[in-house]
Amino acid sequence: MTSGPNEELHLVQPPTGGTAGRIRRSLWMLEEVQQSLQLVPDEAERNYALALLQIMLGKFTDAISSLDLAIQANPEHVAAMFLEGELHLKLGEHKKAATLLEQVVSREPENMTAITWLCLAYHCLGYKGKAQMQQSILQSVAPDLIVTVLNK
């Protein structure tokens, strides 16, 4: 692979055939994208993009590590905080999810999705008062949404 701005990109054809071929092809694609991401000058954005790819490949632990690096590079990277909080929530790591989602909501109090996930994290942790506070915010904006979330 070349990196000059006006040079053509020459990729070797990925292996194909069956399940093993699909796995090899996915790993090949991951390697190609990782090499391409080295050209992205912003470390936070590079790690965020890598995390998105890792999520698509089902590599959630790797994605969390990449999101941690993105947040370290830019402590105000709200999208990385949100995505990492969502991953922790889906992995059943409710305390970590709540911590990250609290940071998102403090920076973006209008982010209804973050408030919804935070309410769910609090609910799973048994923090009734905190869950009810987030629930009241949601009910004032989207009354039908909270019923769906807490019934999951």
PyMOL commands that set and color helices and strands:
alter all, ss='L'
color gray80, all
select helices_A, chain A and resi 18-37+43-56+60-73+78-90+94-107+112-125+128-141+145-150
alter helices_A, ss='H'
color red, helices_A
deselect
rebuild
show_as cartoon
